[in-house]
């Protein structure tokens, strides 16, 4: 009750009771792993454990690490509301690249001196953010603590007096997994307690994550709390009953590459009302489905993805939570949200049905957690039972989806679901995830591709290691490591730590003439050295991250101003009515569709 005052003893879920039982046993725990279905109160149980571990190990605060900026923003709001309820005056800090939009954490000016620039670099908000007592942000900020980044030691110092909470631990790929594994090794060595939360964790990944703490055989029970004690013993607490018990009807629809058919199916589902989510794997796919809805759907349409200017994206994110969140007063009678993976994790939104592009099985099941999430939602008569439609190709051509996720994992998802018409929660979650990653379940004709996938994963894992500091053994010293030090931010991909594997990206801002001229007035030596916080905020609000490949038609650096200081890493383009004309194409910010980059065909 001193942690979550509104959760009364008789209203606690079994998962939460189990957490309390573990944390009042008198033992100190190094690591807690909670595996339970979506909507079981993992966040509350995990934060309860974090607070108790904080007390046990005499730590000063915690850092809650999440997969994305969007999920971090929502968790930040939850933490702020929690602190207000408990009348805790200490401020929670938000840490990610665009955190200034939600939490004004811009570094204060330091004294004017010849050391000013170096002091400013050390005291940059994201670098010193982990020194604060309570923080929420992306997993990247914690991962940087174990890299050869110039200021990585500052982050490691900040974590040393905290409990680390990692949400959605299943959602990170092999590349990021190497960073997280090294981070856990250092947490074990530096006595940094860790709490990890997951709804769908493959058994092999679970064993790998717990390897720094134990090599004992682990249970495949589910739902389950696994606790590693200070003396190395492992406690496993099976949760016999869950709040979320439902059977979801599943159907494979071979219309993945046909946005018009997808739109018609979504419109058909909502013909008599209801709120449906269409979840696509790429921004371009989502834009096409959203556009196709215009001709066949007369309800409320929303589009949510990562490639809106920052200000507009924040508005859409808040609108989605207002319409589909816990407060039902704004829930539309008839609506379709077309989205990408931004609604997949941690966002507390609820739909009557879902169409989802095929994805690895754990992510398909994670997306299922956005259907019938809230028990008090009033649903239309024809959508009284949960249903999920998985969009698959008509044939073997996965198209762009095969670039987003390995084709062998997409094929395995189809393989494990094709004989099913329902998924039971929680009974089927763990077996389905295990089958989706089990090479013994792979059809013989697909085994060669599966082996190629496994080799590719090893290559990806190897790519991450050049950035990592060594293991925390007795002979390791960061000072004796003569390898190259990397930056923790910057445009040069060869000199900057890449915490995520993917195509090189760049942040661009399209500015109307008045604002563009203000930036242009700051130019010195070819770059805009912006020190004015308000100007930087206005520019960043109009910015969006895109892959460099999409701008390949623009060969001239004269088309944009390169930002510096508070606009470091931002390319500033001039625009008229949201359109920037370039040699060979144009960039357009559309209020409804997001960023549109159009290359001339000639």
C-alpha positions in Angstrom: 0.0 0.0 0.0 2.9 2.4 0.5 3.9 1.9 -3.2 0.5 1.7 -4.9 -2.0 3.1 -2.4 -5.0 2.5 -4.7 -4.3 -1.2 -5.1 -6.0 -2.8 -2.0 -4.9 -6.1 -0.6 -8.2 -7.8 -1.7 -7.9 -6.3 -5.2 -4.3 -7.5 -5.9 -3.8 -9.8 -8.9 -1.9 -13.0 -8.3 1.1 -11.7 -10.2 1.2 -8.7 -7.8 0.7 -11.0 -4.8 3.6 -13.1 -6.0 5.8 -10.1 -6.3 4.9 -9.0 -2.8 5.6 -12.6 -1.5 9.0 -12.6 -3.1 10.1 -9.2 -1.9 9.0 -9.7 1.7 10.9 -13.0 2.1 13.9 -11.3 3.7 16.2 -12.2 0.8 18.0 -9.7 -1.4 17.4 -10.2 -5.1 19.8 -9.3 -7.9 17.4 -9.9 -10.7 13.6 -10.3 -11.2 12.1 -11.5 -14.5 8.3 -11.3 -14.8 6.6 -13.2 -17.7 2.9 -12.7 -17.9 0.2 -11.8 -20.4 -0.6 -8.2 -21.5 -2.8 -6.4 -19.0 -1.8 -8.4 -15.9 -0.4 -5.4 -14.0 3.2 -6.2 -14.8 4.2 -2.5 -14.6 2.8 -2.1 -11.1 4.3 -5.4 -9.9 7.7 -4.6 -11.5 7.9 -1.1 -10.0 6.9 -2.5 -6.6 9.9 -4.9 -6.9 12.1 -2.0 -8.1 11.2 0.0 -5.0 11.8 -2.9 -2.6 15.2 -3.7 -4.3 16.1 0.0 -4.1 15.6 -0.3 -0.3 17.3 -3.7 0.0 20.5 -2.6 -1.9 20.3 1.0 -0.5 20.1 2.5 -4.0 19.0 6.1 -4.6 16.6 5.8 -7.5 15.6 3.9 -10.7 15.8 4.0 -14.5 12.9 2.6 -16.4 14.0 1.6 -19.9 11.6 1.1 -22.8 11.8 0.3 -26.5 10.7 3.6 -28.1 10.2 7.3 -27.5 6.5 6.9 -27.7 6.4 4.2 -25.0 8.8 6.2 -22.9 6.5 9.3 -23.1 3.5 7.3 -21.8 5.5 5.7 -19.0 6.9 9.1 -18.1 3.3 10.4 -17.7 2.4 7.3 -15.5 5.4 7.8 -13.3 4.7 11.5 -12.9 1.1 10.7 -11.9 2.3 8.0 -9.5 4.8 10.4 -7.8 2.1 13.1 -7.4 -0.2 10.5 -5.7 2.6 9.6 -3.3 3.4 13.3 -2.8 7.0 12.8 -3.9 8.4 16.1 -4.9 11.5 14.8 -6.7 11.1 15.2 -10.5 11.1 12.3 -12.9 13.3 12.9 -15.9 12.6 11.8 -19.4 15.6 10.6 -21.5 15.5 10.2 -25.2 16.4 12.2 -28.3 13.1 14.1 -28.3 12.5 14.3 -24.6 12.5 18.1 -24.5 9.0 18.0 -26.1 7.6 16.4 -22.9 10.2 17.3 -20.2 12.2 20.5 -20.4 15.6 19.0 -19.6 17.8 21.3 -21.6 21.1 21.8 -19.9 21.6 24.9 -18.0 24.3 27.4 -19.0 27.5 26.9 -17.2 29.8 29.6 -16.2 31.6 31.5 -18.9 35.1 30.2 -19.1 37.6 28.7 -21.5 36.4 25.3 -20.2 32.8 26.1 -21.1 32.5 23.9 -24.2 34.0 20.9 -22.5 31.8 21.3 -19.5 28.8 21.7 -21.7 29.6 18.4 -23.5 29.9 16.5 -20.2 26.7 18.1 -18.9 24.5 17.6 -22.0 21.1 16.5 -20.8 21.1 12.9 -22.2 24.6 12.3 -20.8 24.0 13.6 -17.3 20.3 12.5 -17.3 21.1 9.1 -15.6 22.7 11.0 -12.8 19.3 12.1 -11.7 17.4 10.2 -9.1 14.4 8.9 -11.1 14.4 8.6 -14.9 12.4 7.1 -17.7 13.6 6.7 -21.3 14.7 4.5 -24.1 16.8 1.5 -23.6 19.5 3.1 -25.7 20.5 5.5 -22.9 21.3 2.5 -20.6 23.0 0.6 -23.5 25.4 3.5 -24.0 26.7 3.0 -20.5 28.6 -0.1 -21.7 30.0 1.3 -25.0 33.2 2.9 -25.9 31.4 6.2 -26.2 33.4 9.2 -24.9 30.9 9.9 -22.1 29.7 6.4 -21.5 31.3 6.2 -18.1 29.0 9.1 -17.0 26.0 6.9 -17.8 27.5 3.9 -16.0 28.1 6.1 -13.0 24.5 7.2 -13.0 23.2 3.6 -13.2 25.5 2.4 -10.4 23.2 3.9 -7.7 19.9 2.8 -9.3 17.6 -0.1 -10.0 17.3 -0.8 -13.7 13.9 -1.7 -15.0 13.7 -3.0 -18.6 10.2 -3.3 -20.0 9.3 -5.3 -23.1 12.6 -7.2 -22.9 11.5 -9.6 -25.7 11.3 -6.8 -28.2 15.0 -6.2 -28.9 16.8 -7.8 -31.9 20.0 -9.8 -31.8 22.1 -6.7 -32.4 20.6 -4.8 -29.5 20.6 -7.9 -27.4 24.4 -7.9 -27.3 24.4 -4.5 -25.8 21.8 -5.5 -23.2 23.7 -8.7 -22.4 26.9 -6.7 -21.7 24.9 -4.2 -19.7 23.5 -7.1 -17.5 27.0 -8.4 -17.0 28.1 -5.0 -15.6 24.9 -4.7 -13.6 25.7 -8.1 -12.0 29.3 -7.0 -11.2 28.4 -3.5 -9.9 25.4 -4.8 -7.8 22.9 -2.9 -9.9 19.5 -4.7 -9.3 17.5 -5.4 -12.4 13.8 -6.0 -13.1 12.8 -7.3 -16.5 9.2 -7.5 -17.9 7.9 -9.5 -20.8 4.7 -10.9 -22.2 6.2 -13.1 -24.8 9.8 -14.2 -24.2 11.4 -17.0 -26.3 13.0 -19.7 -24.1 16.5 -19.4 -25.7 16.4 -15.6 -25.3 15.4 -16.0 -21.7 18.3 -18.4 -21.0 20.7 -15.9 -22.6 19.5 -13.0 -20.6 19.8 -14.9 -17.3 23.2 -16.3 -18.2 25.2 -13.5 -16.4 23.3 -14.5 -13.2 22.8 -18.3 -13.4 23.4 -21.3 -15.5 20.8 -23.4 -13.8 18.0 -25.0 -15.9 15.0 -22.7 -16.1 11.3 -23.5 -16.1 9.1 -23.0 -19.1 6.1 -22.4 -16.9 3.9 -19.4 -17.7 3.0 -17.0 -16.2 6.1 -17.0 -14.1 8.3 -14.8 -11.9 11.9 -15.8 -11.9 14.1 -14.3 -9.1 17.9 -14.6 -8.8 19.0 -14.1 -5.2 22.2 -12.5 -3.9 23.7 -16.0 -3.1 22.9 -17.2 -6.7 19.9 -19.3 -5.9 17.0 -19.1 -8.3 13.4 -18.9 -7.1 10.6 -19.5 -9.6 7.0 -18.6 -8.7 4.3 -19.9 -11.1 1.2 -17.7 -11.3 -1.8 -20.1 -11.3 -4.5 -17.7 -12.3 -4.5 -14.6 -14.5 -7.0 -11.7 -14.8 -6.8 -11.9 -18.6 -8.4 -15.1 -19.7 -9.8 -15.0 -23.2 -10.0 -16.8 -26.4 -9.1 -14.8 -29.5 -10.3 -16.0 -32.9 -7.5 -15.8 -35.5 -7.7 -15.9 -39.3 -5.0 -15.7 -41.9 -5.9 -13.4 -44.8 -3.8 -13.5 -48.0 -4.2 -9.8 -48.8 -0.9 -8.4 -47.3 0.2 -6.7 -50.5 -3.3 -5.2 -51.4 -4.0 -2.0 -49.4 -7.4 -1.6 -51.0 -8.5 -5.1 -49.8 -7.1 -4.4 -46.4 -9.1 -1.1 -46.2 -12.3 -2.8 -47.3 -11.9 -5.5 -44.7 -11.4 -3.0 -41.9 -14.4 -1.0 -43.2 -16.5 -4.2 -43.2 -15.6 -4.9 -39.6 -16.8 -1.5 -38.5 -19.9 -1.2 -40.7 -22.1 -1.3 -37.6 -19.6 0.6 -35.4 -16.6 -0.3 -33.4 -12.9 0.7 -33.1 -10.5 -1.4 -35.2 -6.7 -1.2 -35.5 -4.9 -1.9 -38.7 -1.2 -2.5 -37.9 1.3 -2.5 -40.8 5.0 -3.0 -40.7 6.1 0.0 -42.7 5.2 3.7 -42.8 4.5 3.5 -46.6 2.2 0.5 -46.2 0.3 2.4 -43.5 0.0 5.5 -45.6 -1.5 3.4 -48.5 -4.1 1.7 -46.3 -5.1 5.0 -44.7 -5.5 6.6 -48.2 -7.5 3.6 -49.4 -10.0 4.0 -46.5 -11.1 7.3 -47.9 -13.2 5.7 -50.6 -14.8 2.9 -48.5 -15.1 4.1 -44.9 -17.3 6.8 -43.5 -16.2 6.8 -39.8 -13.2 8.5 -38.1 -9.8 7.7 -39.6 -6.5 8.1 -37.8 -2.9 7.4 -39.0 -0.1 7.0 -36.5 3.5 6.3 -37.3 7.0 7.6 -36.5 7.4 9.8 -39.6 5.4 12.8 -38.7 7.1 16.1 -37.6 7.7 15.9 -33.9 5.0 18.3 -32.9 2.3 16.6 -35.1 3.4 13.1 -33.9 3.0 14.2 -30.3 -0.6 15.5 -31.1 -1.5 12.2 -32.8 0.0 10.1 -29.9 -2.1 12.0 -27.4 -5.2 11.8 -29.6 -4.8 8.0 -29.8 -4.6 7.6 -26.0 -7.5 10.0 -25.6 -9.7 8.0 -28.0 -8.7 4.5 -27.3 -7.2 4.6 -23.8 -8.7 4.0 -20.4 -10.9 7.1 -20.4 -13.9 6.1 -22.5 -15.5 9.5 -22.7 -13.8 10.3 -26.0 -14.0 6.8 -27.6 -15.5 7.2 -31.1 -18.5 5.1 -32.0 -16.9 4.1 -35.3 -13.1 4.5 -36.0 -10.2 2.9 -37.7 -6.6 3.5 -36.5 -4.0 2.7 -39.1 -0.6 2.4 -37.4 2.9 0.9 -37.4 4.7 -0.7 -34.5 4.3 2.5 -32.5 1.2 1.1 -30.9 2.6 -2.4 -30.4 4.4 -1.9 -27.1 3.4 -0.4 -23.8 0.8 2.0 -25.1 -2.4 1.4 -23.1 -4.9 1.4 -26.0 -7.8 -0.9 -26.6 -9.5 -2.1 -29.8 -12.5 -4.3 -30.7 -10.6 -6.1 -33.4 -7.3 -5.9 -35.2 -5.8 -6.6 -38.7 -2.1 -7.0 -38.5 0.6 -7.6 -41.1 2.4 -10.9 -40.4 5.3 -10.5 -38.0 7.4 -12.9 -35.8 5.0 -14.8 -33.6 5.9 -13.1 -30.3 5.1 -9.7 -31.9 1.8 -11.0 -33.4 0.9 -12.1 -29.9 2.1 -8.8 -28.4 -0.2 -6.9 -30.8 -3.0 -9.2 -29.7 -2.7 -7.5 -26.3 -4.3 -4.3 -27.8 -7.6 -6.2 -28.4 -10.2 -6.3 -25.6 -7.6 -4.8 -23.3 -10.0 -3.0 -21.0 -12.9 -4.9 -19.3 -15.1 -1.8 -19.1 -15.1 -1.0 -22.8 -18.6 -1.0 -24.3 -18.4 -2.9 -27.6 -20.8 -3.1 -30.5 -23.1 -6.2 -30.8 -21.2 -7.7 -33.7 -17.8 -7.4 -32.0 -18.5 -9.0 -28.7 -15.6 -11.5 -28.9 -12.0 -10.7 -29.7 -10.6 -11.4 -33.2 -7.3 -10.8 -34.9 -6.8 -11.1 -38.7 -3.2 -11.8 -39.8 -2.4 -10.4 -43.2 -0.1 -12.8 -45.2 1.0 -12.7 -48.8 -0.9 -14.5 -51.5 2.0 -16.8 -52.3 5.6 -16.5 -51.1 6.4 -12.9 -51.8 6.6 -11.1 -48.5 7.7 -7.8 -50.2 9.0 -5.1 -47.9 7.8 -7.1 -44.8 10.6 -9.6 -45.6 13.1 -6.7 -45.1 11.6 -5.5 -41.9 11.6 -9.0 -40.3 13.5 -12.2 -41.4 11.3 -14.1 -43.9 12.0 -17.4 -42.1 10.4 -16.0 -38.9 7.4 -14.8 -40.9 7.0 -18.2 -42.5 7.3 -19.8 -39.1 4.5 -17.6 -37.8 2.3 -18.8 -40.6 3.4 -22.4 -40.0 2.4 -22.3 -36.3 -0.9 -20.5 -36.9 -2.2 -22.1 -40.1 -3.9 -25.0 -38.3 -5.5 -22.8 -35.6 -8.6 -20.7 -35.5 -8.2 -19.5 -31.9 -5.5 -18.5 -29.4 -6.1 -18.9 -25.7 -4.6 -16.4 -23.4 -2.6 -17.2 -21.3 -2.4 -20.9 -22.1 -1.2 -20.7 -25.7 1.2 -17.8 -25.4 4.4 -19.6 -24.2 4.0 -22.7 -26.4 3.4 -20.6 -29.5 6.4 -18.4 -28.9 8.6 -21.4 -28.3 7.3 -23.0 -31.5 7.9 -19.8 -33.5 11.6 -19.9 -32.7 12.2 -23.6 -32.5 14.3 -24.9 -35.4 13.0 -28.4 -34.9 9.6 -27.2 -36.0 10.9 -25.7 -39.3 9.7 -27.6 -42.4 12.5 -29.4 -44.2 12.2 -27.3 -47.3 12.8 -24.1 -45.3 15.6 -25.4 -43.1 18.4 -24.1 -45.4 17.0 -20.6 -45.2 16.6 -21.0 -41.4 20.3 -21.8 -41.2 21.2 -18.7 -43.3 19.1 -16.7 -40.9 21.0 -18.1 -37.9 24.3 -17.2 -39.5 23.0 -13.7 -40.3 22.1 -13.2 -36.6 25.7 -14.2 -35.6 27.0 -11.6 -38.1 24.7 -8.9 -36.6 25.8 -9.8 -33.1 29.4 -9.5 -34.1 28.8 -6.0 -35.6 27.7 -4.7 -32.2 30.9 -5.8 -30.3 33.2 -3.2 -31.8 31.3 -0.6 -29.7 31.2 -2.5 -26.4 33.6 -2.2 -23.5 35.0 -5.5 -22.2 33.5 -7.8 -19.6 33.8 -6.7 -16.0 36.5 -9.2 -15.0 39.3 -8.5 -12.6 41.8 -7.5 -15.2 39.6 -5.2 -17.2 40.3 -1.5 -17.2 38.6 1.0 -19.5 41.8 3.2 -19.4 43.9 0.3 -20.8 41.6 -0.2 -23.7 43.5 1.3 -26.7 40.7 0.9 -29.2 38.8 3.8 -30.7 36.4 5.9 -28.7 33.1 6.7 -30.4 30.7 9.6 -30.2 27.3 9.0 -28.6 25.6 11.3 -31.2 26.4 12.6 -34.6 25.8 12.2 -38.3 28.9 10.2 -39.1 27.8 6.6 -38.8 31.4 5.3 -38.7 32.4 7.5 -35.7 29.1 7.2 -33.7 27.9 4.4 -31.6 25.0 2.7 -33.4 22.7 1.3 -30.7 20.2 0.1 -33.4 21.0 -1.8 -36.5 19.4 -0.4 -39.6 19.8 2.0 -42.5 21.6 5.3 -41.6 19.1 8.0 -40.8 19.1 11.8 -40.6 16.8 14.3 -38.9 15.4 16.9 -41.2 13.3 20.0 -40.6 11.2 21.8 -43.2 10.8 25.4 -42.2 8.6 28.1 -43.6 10.4 31.3 -44.6 10.2 33.3 -41.3 11.6 30.5 -39.2 14.1 29.4 -41.8 15.5 32.9 -42.0 16.0 32.9 -38.2 18.1 29.7 -38.5 20.0 31.1 -41.5 20.9 34.2 -39.4 22.9 31.8 -37.1 25.1 30.5 -39.8 28.9 30.5 -39.1 31.4 28.7 -41.2 28.6 26.9 -43.1 26.6 25.6 -40.1 23.8 27.1 -38.1 25.2 27.4 -34.5 21.9 27.8 -32.7 22.2 28.6 -29.0 18.7 30.0 -28.5 16.6 27.4 -26.8 13.2 28.6 -28.0 14.4 28.8 -31.6 15.9 25.3 -31.3 12.6 24.0 -29.9 10.5 25.5 -32.7 12.8 23.9 -35.3 12.9 20.5 -33.6 9.1 20.6 -33.4 9.1 20.6 -37.2 11.7 17.8 -37.5 11.4 14.1 -38.4 13.9 11.3 -38.8 14.2 9.6 -42.3 16.6 7.2 -43.9 19.4 8.8 -45.9 18.6 6.5 -48.7 15.3 8.3 -49.3 17.2 11.6 -49.9 19.6 10.0 -52.3 18.3 12.1 -55.2 19.5 15.3 -53.5 23.2 15.5 -54.4 23.8 19.1 -53.3 24.7 20.0 -49.7 23.7 23.6 -50.6 20.0 22.6 -50.4 20.0 22.6 -46.6 21.6 24.2 -43.6 23.5 21.9 -41.3 22.5 22.5 -37.7 25.0 22.7 -34.8 24.9 23.2 -31.0 21.3 22.9 -30.0 20.4 21.7 -33.5 23.3 19.3 -33.8 22.5 16.5 -36.4 19.6 18.4 -37.9 19.4 19.3 -41.6 17.2 22.4 -42.1 15.4 22.8 -45.4 13.5 25.8 -46.7 9.8 25.2 -47.4 6.7 26.9 -48.8 3.4 25.6 -47.5 5.1 22.4 -46.2 6.9 21.6 -49.5 10.6 21.8 -50.3 11.5 21.5 -54.0 14.9 19.9 -54.6 16.8 19.1 -57.7 15.4 15.7 -58.6 12.4 15.6 -56.3 10.7 17.1 -53.3 10.1 16.7 -49.5 6.5 17.3 -48.3 5.1 17.3 -44.9 1.4 16.3 -45.1 -0.8 17.0 -42.1 -2.6 13.6 -42.4 0.0 11.3 -44.0 3.3 12.5 -42.5 6.5 13.0 -44.4 6.3 12.3 -48.1 9.6 12.2 -50.1 9.0 12.1 -53.8 11.7 11.5 -56.4 11.1 12.7 -59.9 10.9 9.8 -62.4 12.8 11.5 -65.1 
